Amino acid sequence: MTSHPPRHAEPGDHHALVLLTARVVGTAQVGVRTRIGVGVLVRMPGDIVRRIAVTGLSASRAKHVLTLRLANRGNVTSG
């Protein structure tokens, strides 16, 4: 199996799904088809940037809750 990422793919981690499909070929009485999906992590070469930014902080006194909002400013999506 080979893959060919797009030319504009950025460096870093990218999630991908590989679908494998099999089916009966011939004159079977009942057609059977099976599909299996496998999640893969593709790492494109280049500089890896790990950067998290705080984009907001709010408080709810009534519920005693602090909400911190973060944004991924880098190119790594999983660890």
Distance bins in CASP14 RR format, pairs under 12 A and 6 or more apart:
PFRMAT RR
TARGET T0000
AUTHOR 0000-0000-0000
RMODE 2
METHOD distances of the structure
MODEL  1
1 18 1 0 0 1 0 0 0 0 0 0 0
1 19 0 0 0 0 0 1 0 0 0 0 0
1 20 0 0 0 0 1 0 0 0 0 0 0
1 38 0 0 0 0 0 1 0 0 0 0 0
1 40 0 0 0 0 0 1 0 0 0 0 0
2 18 0 0 0 0 0 1 0 0 0 0 0
3 9 0 0 0 0 0 1 0 0 0 0 0
3 14 0 0 0 0 0 1 0 0 0 0 0
3 16 1 0 0 1 0 0 0 0 0 0 0
3 17 0 0 0 0 0 1 0 0 0 0 0
3 18 0 0 0 0 1 0 0 0 0 0 0
3 40 0 0 0 0 1 0 0 0 0 0 0
3 42 1 0 0 1 0 0 0 0 0 0 0
3 44 0 0 0 0 0 1 0 0 0 0 0
4 16 0 0 0 0 0 1 0 0 0 0 0
4 42 0 0 0 0 0 1 0 0 0 0 0
5 11 0 0 0 0 0 1 0 0 0 0 0
5 12 0 0 0 0 0 1 0 0 0 0 0
5 14 1 0 0 1 0 0 0 0 0 0 0
5 16 0 0 0 0 1 0 0 0 0 0 0
5 40 0 0 0 0 0 1 0 0 0 0 0
5 42 1 0 0 1 0 0 0 0 0 0 0
5 43 0 0 0 0 0 1 0 0 0 0 0
5 44 1 0 0 1 0 0 0 0 0 0 0
5 45 0 0 0 0 0 1 0 0 0 0 0
6 14 0 0 0 0 0 1 0 0 0 0 0
6 16 0 0 0 0 0 1 0 0 0 0 0
6 42 0 0 0 0 0 1 0 0 0 0 0
6 44 0 0 0 0 1 0 0 0 0 0 0
7 44 0 0 0 0 0 1 0 0 0 0 0
8 14 0 0 0 0 0 1 0 0 0 0 0
8 44 0 0 0 0 0 1 0 0 0 0 0
9 16 0 0 0 0 0 1 0 0 0 0 0
9 42 0 0 0 0 1 0 0 0 0 0 0
9 43 0 0 0 0 0 1 0 0 0 0 0
9 44 1 0 1 0 0 0 0 0 0 0 0
9 45 0 0 0 0 1 0 0 0 0 0 0
9 46 0 0 0 0 0 1 0 0 0 0 0
9 75 0 0 0 0 0 1 0 0 0 0 0
10 42 0 0 0 0 0 1 0 0 0 0 0
10 43 0 0 0 0 0 1 0 0 0 0 0
10 44 1 0 0 1 0 0 0 0 0 0 0
10 45 0 0 0 0 0 1 0 0 0 0 0
10 46 0 0 0 0 1 0 0 0 0 0 0
10 47 0 0 0 0 1 0 0 0 0 0 0
10 48 0 0 0 0 0 1 0 0 0 0 0
10 49 0 0 0 0 1 0 0 0 0 0 0
10 74 0 0 0 0 1 0 0 0 0 0 0
10 75 1 0 1 0 0 0 0 0 0 0 0
10 76 0 0 0 0 0 1 0 0 0 0 0
10 77 0 0 0 0 0 1 0 0 0 0 0
11 42 0 0 0 0 0 1 0 0 0 0 0
11 43 0 0 0 0 1 0 0 0 0 0 0
11 44 1 0 1 0 0 0 0 0 0 0 0
11 45 1 0 0 1 0 0 0 0 0 0 0
11 46 1 1 0 0 0 0 0 0 0 0 0
11 47 1 0 1 0 0 0 0 0 0 0 0
11 48 1 0 0 1 0 0 0 0 0 0 0
11 49 0 0 0 0 1 0 0 0 0 0 0
11 74 0 0 0 0 0 1 0 0 0 0 0
11 75 1 0 1 0 0 0 0 0 0 0 0
11 76 0 0 0 0 1 0 0 0 0 0 0
12 41 0 0 0 0 1 0 0 0 0 0 0
12 42 0 0 0 0 1 0 0 0 0 0 0
12 43 1 0 1 0 0 0 0 0 0 0 0
12 44 1 0 1 0 0 0 0 0 0 0 0
12 45 0 0 0 0 1 0 0 0 0 0 0
12 46 1 0 0 1 0 0 0 0 0 0 0
12 47 0 0 0 0 1 0 0 0 0 0 0
12 48 1 0 1 0 0 0 0 0 0 0 0
12 49 1 0 0 1 0 0 0 0 0 0 0
12 50 0 0 0 0 0 1 0 0 0 0 0
12 72 0 0 0 0 0 1 0 0 0 0 0
12 74 0 0 0 0 1 0 0 0 0 0 0
12 75 1 0 1 0 0 0 0 0 0 0 0
12 76 1 0 0 1 0 0 0 0 0 0 0
12 77 1 0 0 1 0 0 0 0 0 0 0
12 78 0 0 0 0 0 1 0 0 0 0 0
12 79 0 0 0 0 0 1 0 0 0 0 0
13 40 0 0 0 0 0 1 0 0 0 0 0
13 41 1 0 1 0 0 0 0 0 0 0 0
13 42 1 0 0 1 0 0 0 0 0 0 0
13 43 1 0 1 0 0 0 0 0 0 0 0
13 44 1 0 0 1 0 0 0 0 0 0 0
13 45 0 0 0 0 0 1 0 0 0 0 0
13 46 0 0 0 0 0 1 0 0 0 0 0
13 48 0 0 0 0 1 0 0 0 0 0 0
13 49 0 0 0 0 0 1 0 0 0 0 0
13 50 0 0 0 0 0 1 0 0 0 0 0
13 72 0 0 0 0 0 1 0 0 0 0 0
13 74 0 0 0 0 0 1 0 0 0 0 0
13 75 1 0 0 1 0 0 0 0 0 0 0
13 76 1 0 1 0 0 0 0 0 0 0 0
13 77 1 0 1 0 0 0 0 0 0 0 0
13 78 1 0 1 0 0 0 0 0 0 0 0
13 79 1 0 0 1 0 0 0 0 0 0 0
14 39 0 0 0 0 0 1 0 0 0 0 0
14 40 0 0 0 0 1 0 0 0 0 0 0
14 41 1 0 0 1 0 0 0 0 0 0 0
14 42 1 0 1 0 0 0 0 0 0 0 0
14 43 1 0 0 1 0 0 0 0 0 0 0
14 44 1 0 0 1 0 0 0 0 0 0 0
14 75 0 0 0 0 1 0 0 0 0 0 0
14 76 0 0 0 0 0 1 0 0 0 0 0
14 77 1 0 0 1 0 0 0 0 0 0 0
14 78 0 0 0 0 1 0 0 0 0 0 0
15 38 0 0 0 0 0 1 0 0 0 0 0
15 39 1 0 0 1 0 0 0 0 0 0 0
15 40 1 0 0 1 0 0 0 0 0 0 0
15 41 1 0 0 1 0 0 0 0 0 0 0
15 42 1 0 0 1 0 0 0 0 0 0 0
15 43 0 0 0 0 0 1 0 0 0 0 0
15 76 0 0 0 0 0 1 0 0 0 0 0
15 77 1 0 0 1 0 0 0 0 0 0 0
15 78 1 0 0 1 0 0 0 0 0 0 0
15 79 0 0 0 0 0 1 0 0 0 0 0
16 37 0 0 0 0 0 1 0 0 0 0 0
16 38 0 0 0 0 1 0 0 0 0 0 0
16 39 1 0 0 1 0 0 0 0 0 0 0
16 40 1 0 1 0 0 0 0 0 0 0 0
16 41 1 0 0 1 0 0 0 0 0 0 0
16 42 1 0 1 0 0 0 0 0 0 0 0
16 43 0 0 0 0 0 1 0 0 0 0 0
16 44 0 0 0 0 0 1 0 0 0 0 0
16 77 0 0 0 0 0 1 0 0 0 0 0
17 35 0 0 0 0 0 1 0 0 0 0 0
17 36 0 0 0 0 0 1 0 0 0 0 0
17 37 1 0 0 1 0 0 0 0 0 0 0
17 38 1 0 0 1 0 0 0 0 0 0 0
17 39 1 0 1 0 0 0 0 0 0 0 0
17 40 1 0 0 1 0 0 0 0 0 0 0
17 41 0 0 0 0 0 1 0 0 0 0 0
17 42 0 0 0 0 0 1 0 0 0 0 0
18 35 0 0 0 0 0 1 0 0 0 0 0
18 36 0 0 0 0 1 0 0 0 0 0 0
18 37 1 0 0 1 0 0 0 0 0 0 0
18 38 1 0 1 0 0 0 0 0 0 0 0
18 39 1 0 0 1 0 0 0 0 0 0 0
18 40 1 0 1 0 0 0 0 0 0 0 0
18 41 0 0 0 0 0 1 0 0 0 0 0
18 42 0 0 0 0 0 1 0 0 0 0 0
19 33 0 0 0 0 0 1 0 0 0 0 0
19 34 0 0 0 0 0 1 0 0 0 0 0
19 35 1 0 0 1 0 0 0 0 0 0 0
19 36 1 0 0 1 0 0 0 0 0 0 0
19 37 1 0 1 0 0 0 0 0 0 0 0
19 38 0 0 0 0 1 0 0 0 0 0 0
19 39 0 0 0 0 1 0 0 0 0 0 0
19 40 0 0 0 0 0 1 0 0 0 0 0
20 33 0 0 0 0 0 1 0 0 0 0 0
20 34 0 0 0 0 1 0 0 0 0 0 0
20 35 1 0 0 1 0 0 0 0 0 0 0
20 36 1 0 1 0 0 0 0 0 0 0 0
20 37 1 0 0 1 0 0 0 0 0 0 0
20 38 1 0 0 1 0 0 0 0 0 0 0
20 39 0 0 0 0 0 1 0 0 0 0 0
20 40 0 0 0 0 0 1 0 0 0 0 0
21 32 0 0 0 0 0 1 0 0 0 0 0
21 33 1 0 0 1 0 0 0 0 0 0 0
21 34 1 0 0 1 0 0 0 0 0 0 0
21 35 1 0 1 0 0 0 0 0 0 0 0
21 36 0 0 0 0 1 0 0 0 0 0 0
21 37 0 0 0 0 1 0 0 0 0 0 0
21 38 0 0 0 0 0 1 0 0 0 0 0
22 31 0 0 0 0 0 1 0 0 0 0 0
22 32 0 0 0 0 1 0 0 0 0 0 0
22 33 1 0 0 1 0 0 0 0 0 0 0
22 34 1 0 1 0 0 0 0 0 0 0 0
22 35 1 0 0 1 0 0 0 0 0 0 0
22 36 0 0 0 0 1 0 0 0 0 0 0
22 37 0 0 0 0 0 1 0 0 0 0 0
23 30 0 0 0 0 0 1 0 0 0 0 0
23 31 1 0 0 1 0 0 0 0 0 0 0
23 32 1 0 0 1 0 0 0 0 0 0 0
23 33 1 0 1 0 0 0 0 0 0 0 0
23 34 1 0 0 1 0 0 0 0 0 0 0
23 35 0 0 0 0 1 0 0 0 0 0 0
24 30 0 0 0 0 1 0 0 0 0 0 0
24 31 1 0 1 0 0 0 0 0 0 0 0
24 32 1 0 1 0 0 0 0 0 0 0 0
24 33 1 0 0 1 0 0 0 0 0 0 0
24 34 0 0 0 0 1 0 0 0 0 0 0
25 31 0 0 0 0 1 0 0 0 0 0 0
25 32 0 0 0 0 0 1 0 0 0 0 0
25 33 0 0 0 0 0 1 0 0 0 0 0
26 32 0 0 0 0 0 1 0 0 0 0 0
39 78 0 0 0 0 0 1 0 0 0 0 0
40 78 0 0 0 0 0 1 0 0 0 0 0
41 76 0 0 0 0 0 1 0 0 0 0 0
41 77 0 0 0 0 1 0 0 0 0 0 0
41 78 1 0 0 1 0 0 0 0 0 0 0
41 79 0 0 0 0 1 0 0 0 0 0 0
42 77 0 0 0 0 0 1 0 0 0 0 0
42 78 0 0 0 0 0 1 0 0 0 0 0
43 75 0 0 0 0 0 1 0 0 0 0 0
43 76 0 0 0 0 1 0 0 0 0 0 0
43 77 0 0 0 0 0 1 0 0 0 0 0
43 78 0 0 0 0 0 1 0 0 0 0 0
43 79 0 0 0 0 0 1 0 0 0 0 0
44 75 0 0 0 0 1 0 0 0 0 0 0
44 76 0 0 0 0 0 1 0 0 0 0 0
44 77 0 0 0 0 0 1 0 0 0 0 0
45 75 0 0 0 0 0 1 0 0 0 0 0
46 75 0 0 0 0 1 0 0 0 0 0 0
46 76 0 0 0 0 0 1 0 0 0 0 0
47 74 0 0 0 0 0 1 0 0 0 0 0
47 75 0 0 0 0 1 0 0 0 0 0 0
47 76 0 0 0 0 0 1 0 0 0 0 0
48 74 0 0 0 0 1 0 0 0 0 0 0
48 75 1 0 0 1 0 0 0 0 0 0 0
48 76 1 0 1 0 0 0 0 0 0 0 0
48 77 0 0 0 0 0 1 0 0 0 0 0
48 79 0 0 0 0 0 1 0 0 0 0 0
49 72 0 0 0 0 1 0 0 0 0 0 0
49 73 1 0 0 1 0 0 0 0 0 0 0
49 74 1 0 1 0 0 0 0 0 0 0 0
49 75 1 0 1 0 0 0 0 0 0 0 0
49 76 1 0 0 1 0 0 0 0 0 0 0
49 77 0 0 0 0 0 1 0 0 0 0 0
50 72 0 0 0 0 1 0 0 0 0 0 0
50 73 0 0 0 0 1 0 0 0 0 0 0
50 74 1 0 0 1 0 0 0 0 0 0 0
50 75 0 0 0 0 1 0 0 0 0 0 0
50 76 1 0 1 0 0 0 0 0 0 0 0
50 77 0 0 0 0 0 1 0 0 0 0 0
50 78 0 0 0 0 0 1 0 0 0 0 0
50 79 0 0 0 0 1 0 0 0 0 0 0
51 70 0 0 0 0 0 1 0 0 0 0 0
51 71 0 0 0 0 1 0 0 0 0 0 0
51 72 1 0 0 1 0 0 0 0 0 0 0
51 73 1 0 1 0 0 0 0 0 0 0 0
51 74 1 0 1 0 0 0 0 0 0 0 0
51 75 0 0 0 0 1 0 0 0 0 0 0
51 76 0 0 0 0 1 0 0 0 0 0 0
52 68 0 0 0 0 0 1 0 0 0 0 0
52 69 0 0 0 0 0 1 0 0 0 0 0
52 70 1 0 1 0 0 0 0 0 0 0 0
52 71 1 0 0 1 0 0 0 0 0 0 0
52 72 1 0 0 1 0 0 0 0 0 0 0
52 73 1 0 0 1 0 0 0 0 0 0 0
52 74 0 0 0 0 1 0 0 0 0 0 0
52 76 0 0 0 0 1 0 0 0 0 0 0
53 68 0 0 0 0 0 1 0 0 0 0 0
53 69 0 0 0 0 1 0 0 0 0 0 0
53 70 1 0 0 1 0 0 0 0 0 0 0
53 71 1 0 1 0 0 0 0 0 0 0 0
53 72 0 0 0 0 1 0 0 0 0 0 0
53 73 1 0 1 0 0 0 0 0 0 0 0
53 74 0 0 0 0 1 0 0 0 0 0 0
54 67 0 0 0 0 0 1 0 0 0 0 0
54 68 1 0 0 1 0 0 0 0 0 0 0
54 69 1 0 0 1 0 0 0 0 0 0 0
54 70 1 0 0 1 0 0 0 0 0 0 0
54 71 0 0 0 0 1 0 0 0 0 0 0
54 72 0 0 0 0 0 1 0 0 0 0 0
54 73 0 0 0 0 0 1 0 0 0 0 0
55 67 0 0 0 0 0 1 0 0 0 0 0
55 68 0 0 0 0 1 0 0 0 0 0 0
55 69 1 0 1 0 0 0 0 0 0 0 0
55 70 1 0 0 1 0 0 0 0 0 0 0
55 71 1 0 1 0 0 0 0 0 0 0 0
55 72 0 0 0 0 0 1 0 0 0 0 0
55 73 0 0 0 0 1 0 0 0 0 0 0
56 66 0 0 0 0 0 1 0 0 0 0 0
56 67 0 0 0 0 1 0 0 0 0 0 0
56 68 1 0 0 1 0 0 0 0 0 0 0
56 69 1 0 1 0 0 0 0 0 0 0 0
56 70 0 0 0 0 1 0 0 0 0 0 0
56 71 0 0 0 0 1 0 0 0 0 0 0
57 65 0 0 0 0 0 1 0 0 0 0 0
57 66 1 0 0 1 0 0 0 0 0 0 0
57 67 1 0 0 1 0 0 0 0 0 0 0
57 68 1 0 1 0 0 0 0 0 0 0 0
57 69 1 0 0 1 0 0 0 0 0 0 0
57 70 0 0 0 0 0 1 0 0 0 0 0
58 65 0 0 0 0 1 0 0 0 0 0 0
58 66 1 0 0 1 0 0 0 0 0 0 0
58 67 1 0 1 0 0 0 0 0 0 0 0
58 68 0 0 0 0 1 0 0 0 0 0 0
58 69 1 0 0 1 0 0 0 0 0 0 0
59 65 1 0 0 1 0 0 0 0 0 0 0
59 66 1 0 1 0 0 0 0 0 0 0 0
59 67 1 0 0 1 0 0 0 0 0 0 0
59 68 0 0 0 0 0 1 0 0 0 0 0
60 66 0 0 0 0 1 0 0 0 0 0 0
60 67 1 0 0 1 0 0 0 0 0 0 0
72 78 0 0 0 0 0 1 0 0 0 0 0
72 79 0 0 0 0 0 1 0 0 0 0 0
END
